[in-house]
Amino acid sequence: MSVAESVTSAERVGRRTVLRTNEHEYPTYYTIDRLEKRLGANGFVRANPGALVNLRFVDHLVPNGDGSYDLYLKDRNSTVITVSRSRSRQLLTSLEP
């Protein structure tokens, strides 16, 4: 498994970006934009302006009623990331079989 395949998500937390795997969190100074360029071809999709998710780790989505969704990851913490209304269509299309 490559490093990109083991990353479940990347999320901006304050001034840093945290890369999450099933086992650990790694704070970095990479921007979400830069990570999206590097990881986008590996099955990562932007969930909101401050988060990327690895499609291989998406468990399920719960609609919030306003066009946004709560996305649950298949990781040991059942991480929840909000998918913004503007990004929801792209994400839903990416998840279609």
LUMDOVO-133109 format. One line per field, with one value per residue: residue number from 1; x, y, z of N, C-alpha, C, O in turn. Coordinates in nm, 3 decimals, padded with zeros to 5 digits. Example, Ala and Ser with C-alpha at 12.3 -4.5 7.8 and 13.67 -1.06 7.14 Angstrom:
<volos>
num = (1 | 2)
n_u = (01.319 | 01.285)
n_v = (-00.569 | -00.225)
n_w = (00.780 | 00.708)
ca_u = (01.230 | 01.367)
ca_v = (-00.450 | -00.106)
ca_w = (00.780 | 00.714)
c_u = (01.320 | 01.290)
c_v = (-00.330 | 00.003)
c_w = (00.780 | 00.787)
o_u = (01.424 | 01.341)
o_v = (-00.332 | 00.114)
o_w = (00.846 | 00.804)
</volos>
This chain:
<volos>
num = (1 | 2 | 3 | 4 | 5 | 6 | 7 | 8 | 9 | 10 | 11 | 12 | 13 | 14 | 15 | 16 | 17 | 18 | 19 | 20 | 21 | 22 | 23 | 24 | 25 | 26 | 27 | 28 | 29 | 30 | 31 | 32 | 33 | 34 | 35 | 36 | 37 | 38 | 39 | 40 | 41 | 42 | 43 | 44 | 45 | 46 | 47 | 48 | 49 | 50 | 51 | 52 | 53 | 54 | 55 | 56 | 57 | 58 | 59 | 60 | 61 | 62 | 63 | 64 | 65 | 66 | 67 | 68 | 69 | 70 | 71 | 72 | 73 | 74 | 75 | 76 | 77 | 78 | 79 | 80 | 81 | 82 | 83 | 84 | 85 | 86 | 87 | 88 | 89 | 90 | 91 | 92 | 93 | 94 | 95 | 96 | 97)
n_u = (00.085 | 00.063 | 00.182 | -00.005 | -00.236 | -00.280 | -00.356 | -00.637 | -00.771 | -00.730 | -00.709 | -00.758 | -00.644 | -00.647 | -00.355 | -00.223 | -00.213 | -00.361 | -00.270 | -00.438 | -00.420 | -00.526 | -00.410 | -00.258 | -00.208 | -00.071 | 00.070 | 00.122 | 00.274 | 00.178 | -00.051 | -00.407 | -00.478 | -00.236 | -00.199 | -00.425 | -00.359 | -00.146 | -00.255 | -00.499 | -00.522 | -00.511 | -00.751 | -00.857 | -01.085 | -01.210 | -01.378 | -01.468 | -01.373 | -01.153 | -01.079 | -00.981 | -01.081 | -01.021 | -01.156 | -01.169 | -01.205 | -01.453 | -01.739 | -02.021 | -02.276 | -02.460 | -02.737 | -02.774 | -02.991 | -02.971 | -02.839 | -02.580 | -02.362 | -02.288 | -02.001 | -01.894 | -01.608 | -01.440 | -01.260 | -01.060 | -01.156 | -01.401 | -01.423 | -01.579 | -01.659 | -01.768 | -01.935 | -01.943 | -02.211 | -02.145 | -01.953 | -02.073 | -02.208 | -01.998 | -01.863 | -02.061 | -02.095 | -01.841 | -01.852 | -02.029 | -02.095)
n_v = (-00.117 | 00.215 | 00.534 | 00.738 | 00.584 | 00.503 | 00.728 | 00.870 | 01.111 | 01.468 | 01.761 | 02.102 | 02.251 | 02.507 | 02.683 | 02.478 | 02.175 | 01.866 | 01.542 | 01.242 | 00.902 | 00.562 | 00.498 | 00.717 | 01.077 | 01.336 | 01.640 | 01.898 | 02.149 | 02.175 | 02.309 | 02.272 | 02.302 | 02.243 | 01.976 | 01.865 | 01.887 | 01.709 | 01.468 | 01.428 | 01.263 | 01.018 | 00.928 | 01.113 | 01.361 | 01.690 | 01.792 | 02.015 | 02.364 | 02.331 | 02.061 | 01.734 | 01.414 | 01.064 | 00.862 | 00.584 | 00.535 | 00.624 | 00.579 | 00.632 | 00.877 | 01.144 | 01.337 | 01.687 | 01.844 | 02.095 | 02.085 | 02.023 | 01.765 | 01.524 | 01.343 | 01.023 | 00.851 | 00.538 | 00.469 | 00.426 | 00.613 | 00.686 | 00.926 | 01.238 | 01.449 | 01.752 | 01.793 | 02.047 | 02.240 | 02.334 | 02.152 | 01.906 | 01.786 | 01.713 | 01.530 | 01.332 | 01.242 | 01.135 | 00.916 | 00.744 | 00.420)
n_w = (00.000 | -00.091 | 00.036 | -00.018 | -00.044 | 00.216 | 00.353 | 00.495 | 00.507 | 00.470 | 00.650 | 00.719 | 01.009 | 01.206 | 01.144 | 01.022 | 00.826 | 00.869 | 00.806 | 00.794 | 00.886 | 00.925 | 01.163 | 01.266 | 01.307 | 01.116 | 01.137 | 00.898 | 00.687 | 00.437 | 00.200 | 00.155 | -00.113 | -00.243 | -00.165 | -00.283 | -00.554 | -00.563 | -00.470 | -00.594 | -00.824 | -00.711 | -00.607 | -00.428 | -00.314 | -00.294 | -00.011 | 00.123 | 00.151 | 00.323 | 00.338 | 00.227 | 00.108 | 00.103 | -00.131 | -00.108 | 00.158 | 00.236 | 00.423 | 00.467 | 00.382 | 00.529 | 00.474 | 00.540 | 00.500 | 00.391 | 00.157 | 00.208 | 00.339 | 00.595 | 00.606 | 00.670 | 00.762 | 00.704 | 00.936 | 01.230 | 01.411 | 01.314 | 01.165 | 01.098 | 00.836 | 00.708 | 00.406 | 00.185 | 00.038 | -00.216 | -00.298 | -00.288 | -00.510 | -00.688 | -00.524 | -00.482 | -00.745 | -00.786 | -00.619 | -00.737 | -00.875)
ca_u = (00.000 | 00.143 | 00.152 | -00.130 | -00.347 | -00.304 | -00.412 | -00.783 | -00.819 | -00.643 | -00.799 | -00.693 | -00.672 | -00.571 | -00.260 | -00.160 | -00.298 | -00.337 | -00.291 | -00.482 | -00.423 | -00.605 | -00.337 | -00.192 | -00.231 | 00.057 | 00.057 | 00.212 | 00.253 | 00.122 | -00.186 | -00.505 | -00.466 | -00.117 | -00.226 | -00.523 | -00.286 | -00.061 | -00.330 | -00.624 | -00.522 | -00.509 | -00.881 | -00.893 | -01.180 | -01.227 | -01.508 | -01.500 | -01.250 | -01.043 | -01.065 | -00.978 | -01.109 | -00.984 | -01.282 | -01.164 | -01.237 | -01.586 | -01.833 | -02.155 | -02.308 | -02.588 | -02.774 | -02.805 | -03.114 | -02.943 | -02.753 | -02.451 | -02.366 | -02.185 | -01.936 | -01.831 | -01.498 | -01.412 | -01.133 | -01.083 | -01.227 | -01.525 | -01.410 | -01.690 | -01.620 | -01.882 | -01.922 | -02.015 | -02.310 | -02.079 | -01.870 | -02.149 | -02.238 | -01.876 | -01.836 | -02.161 | -02.061 | -01.721 | -01.886 | -02.115 | -02.021)
ca_v = (00.000 | 00.338 | 00.633 | 00.804 | 00.493 | 00.489 | 00.853 | 00.869 | 01.247 | 01.581 | 01.867 | 02.220 | 02.274 | 02.629 | 02.719 | 02.356 | 02.074 | 01.738 | 01.422 | 01.134 | 00.763 | 00.484 | 00.486 | 00.838 | 01.208 | 01.400 | 01.781 | 01.943 | 02.287 | 02.174 | 02.362 | 02.179 | 02.315 | 02.170 | 01.834 | 01.826 | 01.869 | 01.590 | 01.347 | 01.419 | 01.150 | 00.896 | 00.902 | 01.213 | 01.461 | 01.802 | 01.786 | 02.154 | 02.440 | 02.294 | 01.916 | 01.633 | 01.279 | 00.952 | 00.794 | 00.444 | 00.526 | 00.679 | 00.479 | 00.675 | 01.020 | 01.178 | 01.472 | 01.783 | 01.914 | 02.224 | 02.058 | 01.973 | 01.629 | 01.478 | 01.227 | 00.939 | 00.771 | 00.407 | 00.471 | 00.384 | 00.719 | 00.721 | 01.069 | 01.303 | 01.571 | 01.813 | 01.819 | 02.172 | 02.234 | 02.357 | 02.035 | 01.782 | 01.723 | 01.650 | 01.414 | 01.229 | 01.188 | 01.054 | 00.794 | 00.656 | 00.302)
ca_w = (00.000 | -00.097 | 00.138 | -00.055 | -00.019 | 00.359 | 00.404 | 00.488 | 00.483 | 00.503 | 00.694 | 00.775 | 01.151 | 01.236 | 01.038 | 00.973 | 00.764 | 00.933 | 00.726 | 00.882 | 00.844 | 01.019 | 01.289 | 01.317 | 01.246 | 01.087 | 01.101 | 00.794 | 00.642 | 00.302 | 00.191 | 00.097 | -00.258 | -00.289 | -00.148 | -00.384 | -00.680 | -00.552 | -00.437 | -00.669 | -00.916 | -00.630 | -00.547 | -00.328 | -00.359 | -00.201 | 00.056 | 00.154 | 00.126 | 00.410 | 00.359 | 00.120 | 00.158 | 00.017 | -00.162 | -00.064 | 00.301 | 00.264 | 00.473 | 00.426 | 00.387 | 00.589 | 00.430 | 00.646 | 00.467 | 00.328 | 00.042 | 00.255 | 00.394 | 00.687 | 00.547 | 00.772 | 00.708 | 00.761 | 01.007 | 01.369 | 01.483 | 01.242 | 01.140 | 01.027 | 00.766 | 00.641 | 00.263 | 00.158 | -00.071 | -00.345 | -00.332 | -00.274 | -00.640 | -00.736 | -00.441 | -00.511 | -00.875 | -00.770 | -00.547 | -00.819 | -00.928)
c_u = (00.090 | 00.102 | 00.019 | -00.250 | -00.377 | -00.361 | -00.563 | -00.839 | -00.708 | -00.736 | -00.719 | -00.740 | -00.586 | -00.481 | -00.191 | -00.263 | -00.260 | -00.369 | -00.327 | -00.470 | -00.510 | -00.540 | -00.291 | -00.245 | -00.094 | 00.035 | 00.163 | 00.187 | 00.207 | -00.016 | -00.278 | -00.496 | -00.349 | -00.137 | -00.327 | -00.455 | -00.204 | -00.140 | -00.457 | -00.632 | -00.524 | -00.641 | -00.921 | -00.984 | -01.194 | -01.368 | -01.559 | -01.371 | -01.130 | -01.023 | -01.065 | -01.011 | -01.065 | -01.111 | -01.284 | -01.206 | -01.374 | -01.678 | -01.974 | -02.169 | -02.444 | -02.623 | -02.811 | -02.931 | -03.094 | -02.854 | -02.614 | -02.472 | -02.262 | -02.131 | -01.864 | -01.726 | -01.489 | -01.270 | -01.162 | -01.157 | -01.363 | -01.530 | -01.528 | -01.637 | -01.742 | -01.848 | -02.006 | -02.113 | -02.244 | -01.995 | -01.949 | -02.176 | -02.115 | -01.847 | -01.933 | -02.133 | -01.939 | -01.749 | -01.974 | -02.032 | -01.995)
c_v = (00.124 | 00.433 | 00.700 | 00.715 | 00.477 | 00.616 | 00.850 | 01.007 | 01.347 | 01.696 | 01.981 | 02.238 | 02.392 | 02.663 | 02.598 | 02.269 | 01.941 | 01.627 | 01.310 | 01.000 | 00.689 | 00.481 | 00.618 | 00.964 | 01.275 | 01.546 | 01.820 | 02.092 | 02.292 | 02.237 | 02.255 | 02.184 | 02.233 | 02.019 | 01.783 | 01.802 | 01.740 | 01.461 | 01.326 | 01.301 | 01.016 | 00.871 | 00.997 | 01.318 | 01.567 | 01.794 | 01.926 | 02.233 | 02.397 | 02.145 | 01.838 | 01.499 | 01.177 | 00.871 | 00.649 | 00.427 | 00.585 | 00.565 | 00.514 | 00.826 | 01.037 | 01.320 | 01.560 | 01.864 | 02.048 | 02.209 | 02.012 | 01.834 | 01.615 | 01.348 | 01.152 | 00.852 | 00.637 | 00.411 | 00.441 | 00.487 | 00.753 | 00.872 | 01.121 | 01.432 | 01.624 | 01.838 | 01.942 | 02.154 | 02.247 | 02.237 | 01.904 | 01.712 | 01.649 | 01.523 | 01.301 | 01.164 | 01.097 | 00.920 | 00.697 | 00.541 | 00.310)
c_w = (00.000 | 00.014 | 00.108 | -00.026 | 00.129 | 00.422 | 00.386 | 00.456 | 00.515 | 00.538 | 00.755 | 00.920 | 01.193 | 01.118 | 00.976 | 00.902 | 00.827 | 00.833 | 00.822 | 00.812 | 00.945 | 01.158 | 01.350 | 01.249 | 01.233 | 01.049 | 00.997 | 00.767 | 00.497 | 00.305 | 00.133 | -00.055 | -00.311 | -00.276 | -00.251 | -00.519 | -00.677 | -00.536 | -00.520 | -00.763 | -00.842 | -00.559 | -00.436 | -00.390 | -00.251 | -00.143 | 00.092 | 00.137 | 00.211 | 00.429 | 00.229 | 00.183 | 00.053 | -00.005 | -00.117 | 00.082 | 00.336 | 00.306 | 00.428 | 00.442 | 00.453 | 00.545 | 00.549 | 00.617 | 00.400 | 00.204 | 00.081 | 00.315 | 00.503 | 00.629 | 00.659 | 00.704 | 00.778 | 00.818 | 01.153 | 01.452 | 01.424 | 01.219 | 01.059 | 00.967 | 00.694 | 00.495 | 00.233 | 00.043 | -00.206 | -00.389 | -00.334 | -00.407 | -00.694 | -00.656 | -00.471 | -00.645 | -00.866 | -00.702 | -00.626 | -00.874 | -01.076)
o_u = (00.182 | -00.001 | -00.063 | -00.355 | -00.490 | -00.409 | -00.612 | -00.940 | -00.607 | -00.830 | -00.626 | -00.860 | -00.466 | -00.528 | -00.109 | -00.383 | -00.142 | -00.481 | -00.255 | -00.504 | -00.561 | -00.609 | -00.284 | -00.315 | -00.013 | -00.015 | 00.279 | 00.091 | 00.198 | -00.090 | -00.232 | -00.507 | -00.361 | -00.098 | -00.315 | -00.489 | -00.193 | -00.098 | -00.516 | -00.740 | -00.538 | -00.644 | -01.009 | -00.964 | -01.189 | -01.466 | -01.680 | -01.267 | -01.016 | -00.957 | -01.138 | -00.974 | -01.073 | -01.169 | -01.391 | -01.239 | -01.407 | -01.694 | -02.040 | -02.087 | -02.533 | -02.548 | -02.871 | -02.974 | -03.191 | -02.801 | -02.537 | -02.584 | -02.161 | -02.207 | -01.784 | -01.752 | -01.525 | -01.175 | -01.278 | -01.215 | -01.432 | -01.630 | -01.571 | -01.579 | -01.813 | -01.745 | -02.128 | -02.099 | -02.283 | -01.968 | -01.897 | -02.166 | -02.126 | -01.811 | -01.892 | -02.146 | -01.934 | -01.677 | -01.991 | -01.917 | -01.936)
o_v = (00.135 | 00.414 | 00.718 | 00.765 | 00.442 | 00.611 | 00.829 | 01.019 | 01.314 | 01.726 | 01.959 | 02.240 | 02.378 | 02.671 | 02.614 | 02.288 | 01.907 | 01.619 | 01.286 | 00.985 | 00.750 | 00.463 | 00.630 | 00.958 | 01.271 | 01.574 | 01.781 | 02.150 | 02.400 | 02.219 | 02.160 | 02.081 | 02.162 | 01.942 | 01.671 | 01.707 | 01.671 | 01.356 | 01.218 | 01.244 | 00.911 | 00.800 | 00.965 | 01.359 | 01.537 | 01.791 | 01.951 | 02.173 | 02.424 | 02.103 | 01.869 | 01.473 | 01.201 | 00.818 | 00.595 | 00.316 | 00.596 | 00.466 | 00.436 | 00.893 | 00.953 | 01.414 | 01.514 | 01.943 | 02.110 | 02.307 | 01.966 | 01.791 | 01.686 | 01.254 | 01.209 | 00.788 | 00.622 | 00.364 | 00.431 | 00.452 | 00.840 | 00.937 | 01.057 | 01.515 | 01.549 | 01.898 | 01.941 | 02.063 | 02.179 | 02.224 | 01.802 | 01.589 | 01.536 | 01.420 | 01.186 | 01.042 | 00.992 | 00.823 | 00.582 | 00.558 | 00.219)
o_w = (00.081 | 00.079 | 00.199 | 00.013 | 00.165 | 00.535 | 00.275 | 00.387 | 00.578 | 00.464 | 00.832 | 00.947 | 01.214 | 01.005 | 00.885 | 00.917 | 00.838 | 00.782 | 00.919 | 00.695 | 01.039 | 01.258 | 01.472 | 01.148 | 01.324 | 00.940 | 01.007 | 00.817 | 00.438 | 00.401 | 00.071 | -00.121 | -00.411 | -00.364 | -00.300 | -00.590 | -00.779 | -00.584 | -00.516 | -00.780 | -00.905 | -00.458 | -00.356 | -00.504 | -00.131 | -00.218 | 00.090 | 00.109 | 00.173 | 00.524 | 00.135 | 00.298 | -00.067 | 00.090 | -00.090 | 00.124 | 00.454 | 00.234 | 00.359 | 00.505 | 00.436 | 00.574 | 00.647 | 00.701 | 00.355 | 00.153 | -00.004 | 00.339 | 00.504 | 00.607 | 00.733 | 00.602 | 00.895 | 00.757 | 01.192 | 01.556 | 01.476 | 01.251 | 00.963 | 01.036 | 00.627 | 00.463 | 00.254 | -00.039 | -00.302 | -00.509 | -00.377 | -00.415 | -00.740 | -00.713 | -00.484 | -00.659 | -00.931 | -00.724 | -00.586 | -00.915 | -01.134)
</volos>
